[in-house]
Amino acid sequence: MDDTQRAVELRKMQRLATGLLIAVTLLFALTSLLVGRWPWLGFIRAFAEASMIGALADWFAVTALFRHPMGIPIPHTAIIPERKERIAESFGRFVESNFLDPEKIAERLQRQDLAVRLARTMRQPSRANQVADLVAEILGGLLKVANDEDVEQLLAQGLSDRLGAVPVAPLLGRVLQTAAADQRHREILLQVMEAGTVWIEANQMAIRKRIASELPRWLPPIVDQKIYEKLLDSARRMLGEISMNPNHPLYDDFTVMVDNWIENLQHDPQVRERGEALKAEFLAQPLLREVASSAWQDFKAGLVVQSSEVDSPLRQSIASGLAHLGDVLERQPEWRAKVDTWLEGMVRFVIGRYGRVAGEFITQTVNSWDTMETSRKIELQFGRDLQFIRINGTVVGGLAGLVIYTISLFL
C-alpha cells in the first residue's frame, strides 16, 4: 500500500471516528431534552455522555501525537514533531538491539539449517541457472560502472609494489641454483649448441657475406671461399663435438661459470645493487601501466560480453559450479557443518561490526527528515489503526458511563 492509499484509508477512519463523536453528542443533547418526560432515557443519556467524553479524550490523545489539538500549543502535545530527535535515536537503538543482535540472528540461522536448504536449492537446475544469471548480471553491472583508470592504476601499483618488494638478483640466483641442481643448465647449453648448428646451416650465405666483408678486398675469391669453408667446418665440428660428447670440457666450464653467477647474484652487494637499479628503471617505465591497462581491458571486455549472453560459458560455469556445490553439500555432512559455521561466523562478524553503524544510519536518516514530513509519514503508517482507539474509547466510555449511572441509582 502506497502513501496515497494510506491517506485515503486514514481519512475514512477519521470520518468514522468523528461521526461517532457527533452522533453521541446529538444523542446526549436529544436525551437531555426528553429525559424529564421519559426518565428511562437517563440510561441512554448516561451512555451518550460518557461516550462523548471518551471520544473527546481519545481524539485529544491521538491528535496530540502528531500536532497541537486545534492549533493550541498545549504542553506535551505534538509529541512526534517535538521529540523527533529522541524518537529517531530510540528507534535506531531499538532496531540495533532487537533486529541486529549477533547472538539472536546466529541462533535463528542455526535453527534454519541453511546449508541443507542451499544444497537442495542448488541441485535444482532451474534455481542454479537463476542464481547464475543473477551473479552474471551483478558482475557485468559492476564491471560497467568500474572506473577503468582507477582499476588500471590499482593493478599497476599493486604489480609495482609486489615486484619492488622482491630482490631481483637473489631471485635469479635461486632460479639458476635450482636449474643447476637438476643439471638443466647443461641441457640448456646443449640446446643452444644444437640451435647454433641449425642456424649456421640456415644462414650460410649471410655468414659467407659477413666473412667476405671483413677480409681484405685484394684477396682472390678462391681464398675467401677457402677461409669461409674452413671457418664453417670448424664451427660445425666444434658444435658437433659438444652436442655428441656429454663430457666435453665446455660443459664443465659452463658449470663453473653458472656457479659464479649464482654466487655473485646471491651474495655480491654490487650485483644486488645493480639488479635493484635495473628493476627500478624498469618499474619506472610506462610499460607496466600499459600491461596493466591491456590486461584489464581484455579481462573486462571478455567478462562483460560473457555476462550479457544468456547461454554464455560464464553463466554455464557458474551454474555448474553451484550445482556441484549442492551435490557436495547434499552428500557430505561435514561440508554442511562447515558452511553453517562459515555463515554464522560471517553474520556475527558483519552484524557485530556494522550493526551499530546501521542503527546510527537509521537515527541519522530519521533526523534528516523534515519535522512535519516525519509526523506525516508516521501518521500515514499508523494513523488508521490509531483511529480505532477513538472508536473504542467512544464505545467503552459509553458502557462505563452506563454502568456507573446504573450503580448510582442503587446507592
N, C-alpha and C positions, 0 to 999 in steps of 0.2 A: 504494500500500500504506500503510495507516494504522499507528499505533503498536501497536495490538493484534496485527495480523498480523505485524509485525516482531518483537514479543516472542515469539510462537509459533514463528516460524522460528528465532529466536536460541536458544531453549531446545532445539529439536530438534537443532540443530547442536552445542550444548554437550553434550547427552547422547551424541551420536555420538562426539565427540572424547574425552569422558570414558570412554565404553565401550571405545574402543580402548586407552586407557591401562590400564584394568582388565584387558582381555584380554591385553595383552602382559605385564602384571605376573603374571597367573596362569600364562601360558606360561613366563615366566622361572622361577617357583617350581617348576613341574612338571618342566621340563627339568633344573633343578639337582638335583632328587631322582633323576632317572633317568640322568643323564649318565655315572655310574660304570658302569652296566650296558651302556649303548649309547653309546660315545664319539662317534659321529657326531651325537648330539644337541647336541654343543658348538656346532655351527654355528647351530642354532636358538636355543640359549641366548644366544649372542653377539648374534644379531639381536634377540631379545626384550629383552636387557639394554640395548642401545643405543637401541632404540625407546622403552623406558621412560624412559631418561634424556632423550632428545629430547622426548618428550611432556611430561615434568615441566618441562623448561626452557622450552618454548614456552607451557605453561599459566601459568607464572610470569610470562613476558614479557607475554602478553596480559592477564592479570588485573591486573598492575601498572599498566597504562594507566588503569584505572578505579577501583581500590581497593587497599587493602593486602592482599596474599595471606594468607589465613587470619586476617585481622584483626591481623596483626603489623605495627607501624609501621616497616617496614624502610626505610632511606633510599632516596630516588629511586624510590619506588613511589607509587601513587595519583597518577600524573603529571597527569592531566587535572584532578581536583579541586584539586590543589595549585598548578597552573600556569594556572588558568583565566584570570586577567587577561592573562598573557603570550600565551596561546593566542588570546584574543579580539583582542588588539592585532595579533598576527601574521596572523590570519585577515582582519581588516579591511584591513591593508596588502596582503595577497595579492590580495583581491578588487579593491581600488583599482588596484593596479599591473598586474594581468593581465586584468581584465574591464572596467575603467573607464578605460582608456588612450585619450585622444582620437585619437592617431595610428592605433592599431590598429583602433579602431572606424571611423574615417573611411576607412581603407584597405579594410576589409571592405565598407563601403557602396559604395565605388567599383566593386568587383567585382560587386555585386548589381544595378547599373543600376536603381535603384528607380523612376526616372521612367518607364521603359518598362513596368515591372510595374504601376505606378499607372495608367498610361494604359489598358492592357489590362483592368485590373480595373474601372475606372470606366466603360468603354464597354459593359460588360455591365449591362443594365437591372436585373437581379436583385441584383447586387452593389452598384450605385449606390443602389438602394432600401434595401438592408440598412444601408449606411453612413448614409444619410439618416435612417432610423429610429433608429439609434444616436445620431446627433448630436441629433436632436429630443428623444430621451429624456433625454440628458445635459443639454441646455438646459433642459427642463422641470424636471428634478430640481434643478438649480442655482437656478432661479427660485423653486421652492417653499421651499427652505431659506434663501434670502436673507432677511436681516433688513430689513424694509421701512423701519423708522425710520432705520437706518444708511444705506441707499441714498438715501432721500429727503434726509437731511442732507447726504450727499455731493454729490448733484445740486444742491441749493440752495446749498451752499457753493461748489461749482465755478462755478455760474452767477453768484453774487455776486462771486466773485473776478474772473471774466472781465469782468463789467460794470464792476466797480470799477476795473479797470486801464485802462479806455478813457475818455479825457476826452470828456465829453458835448458841450460847446459846440463845440470844433473839429470833431468828427464831424458835427454838424448843419450846421456851416458848409460842410464839404466836400460834404455831400449837396445843400445849396442851390446851391453853386457848380456842381456837375455839372448840376443841373436848369436853372440859368440859362444855362450854356454851350450847352445844346441848345434854349433858348427854351421849355423846358417850363413855366416859371413863367407865361408868357403864356397857354399852353393851360389851365393850372390856373385862372387868373383868368377866362378865357373860360367855362370850365365852371361856375365859381362864378356868373357873371352869368346863364348860362342856367338854372342851378338856381334862382337867385333869381327869375327870371321865372316859372318853373313853380310855385314856392312861393307867389308872390303870387296867381297865378290860382287856386290850390287853396285859399287861405285868405282870400278876400276878406271873408267875413262876420266872421272873427276880427279882421282888420285894421280893419274898419269899427267894430266894438265897441270896439276899443282906442283908436281916434282919438276916438270919441264920449266915452269916459270921461275923456279928457284935456281936452276942450273945456268951457267954462263951461256950466252947465245952463240958463242963461237964453237961450242961442242957440236960435232956431227950428230944428226938424228939417230944414227945407229948406236952411238954412245948413250944418248938419252934413253933409248929403248933398253939397253943392257942394264943401265942403272935402275930403271923402273922395274924391270923383271927381277933384278937381284933383291931390291928392297921388298917387293911384293912377295917373293918366295921366302925371304927371311921372316916377314911378318906372318905369313901363313904357317911356316914351320914352327915358329915360337908359339903362336896361338894353339896350334895342333898339339904340341908337346904339353902345354899347360892343361889343355882340355882332356887329353888322354892319360895324363900321369897325375893321379891324386896326391902323390908325394913330391910333386915339383917344389923346389925351394921357394918359388914365388908365393905359394900358399902360406909357408911359414913366415915369410917376410910380411905378407899382408896381415897375418895374425898378430905379429908384433906391432905393426902399425895401428891395428884396431885396438889392441890393449893400451897403447899410448894415448889414443884418442879417448878411450874410456877413462883412463886415469886423469887426463887433463880436464875433461868435461866435468868430472865429479869432484875434483879436488883443487884444481888450479884457480885461484881467485881472479886472475886476469882473464882467463877464458870465461868464467862465470860472469864477470863484469861486462865483457864484450857481448856475451849472449843476451844479457838483460838490456844492453843498449840497442842491440838489433831488434829485440822484442818490442821495446818502447817505440822505436822508429816505425815498426810495422803497425803497432796499435794506433799510432797517430795518423796513419793514412786513412783516407775516406773509404778504402776497400772494405773495412769491417762494417761500416754503416751500409754500404751498398749490398754486401752479402746479407745482412740482417733484413734490409728492405726487400730484396728479391725473395728471400725465404718466406717472409711474412706475406707478401703479396701472392705468391704461389699457393701458400697454405690457405690463406683467406679465400682466394678465388675458388679453389677446389672445394672447400667446405661449404661456401655459400651456394654453389651450384648443387652440391650433393644434398644440402638441407632443403632445397626448394623442389627437388624432384620427388614425386610420390613413391616410386619404387627404386630409389637410389641405393647403391651399395651401402651408403652410410646408414640409412634407415633400416635396411635389412640386417646390417651388422648389429645395430643397437637392439633390434627386436630379437635377433638370435641370441645375443648375449643375455637379454632379460629372460628369455625362455630357459636358457641353460641355467641361469641363476635360480629360477623357480624349481627346476629339476633337482639341483643340488640341495636347496633348502628343504624340498619335499623328502628327499632320501636320507639326508644326514642331519640328525637331531643336534649334533654338536655345532654345526654351522648355524642352525636356527638360534641356538643359545647365544652364539657369538653376535649374530645380527641383533637380537633383542638387547644384549648387553651394550652393543655399539650405539643403537638408537637411544637407549636410556641414558648412556653417558653423554651423547650429543645433546639431548634435550636438557639434561641437567646443566651442561656447560653453557648452552645458549641462553636458557632461562635465567640461570644464576648470574650470567654476565650482563645480559641485556634486559632482564625483567624490570629492573629499576629504571632503565632508560625508557622502556615502554610506558611505565607509569608516569614518568616525568613528561613524556611526549603527550600523553592524554591530558595531563594538567595544563601544559602549555597551549595545547590546541583549544581547550575549553576557554582558557584565559584570553586567547586571541579573538574569540568571538565577540561580536557586539553585544552589549548587555541586553538590549531589548530582543536582539536576534536569539540569544541564548534562551531567554524566557519563552520566546515564541516556539522554538524548537522543542523545548521540554513540554510545553503545554500541548503542542500538537501530538506529541508522543504519548502523553499520559492523561491529557485533559479529558478525553472521552470517558475513561474509567473513573476519573475523579467526580464526574457528574453523578455517578451512582451514589456517591457519598451524600450529595444533596438530596437525591431521591429517597435514599434510605433514611436520611435524617428527617425528612418530611413524614414518612410513614411511621418510623419508630417513635419519633417525637409525639405524633398524634396518639399512638397506642399508649405511650407512657402517660400522656395527659389524661386520657380516658380512664386509665387505671387509678391515677391519683384522684381524679374527680369522684370516681365511684367509692373509693375508700373514704374520702372526706365526708360522704353522706352518712356513713355509719359511725362517725366519731362524734 
